[in-house]
């Protein structure tokens, strides 16, 4: 199993993130829209999880990623 940690922008409060969760069949889709327009979409299926973004994540070089400011 691979772990992936994504850090939110420093000046972003959790309450400012718009969250939408949709379940269809064997798939759960979570869409998080940040105040700066960044969109993080996670698609969870029984055998895999796919992460899509509308802009590149920043690789912090320590196994974590950051959402751009």
Buried (B, 14 or more C-beta within 10 A) or exposed (E): EEEEEBEBBEEBEEEEBEEEEEEEEEEBBBBBBBEEEBBBBBBBEEEEEEBEBEEEBBEEEEEBBBBEE
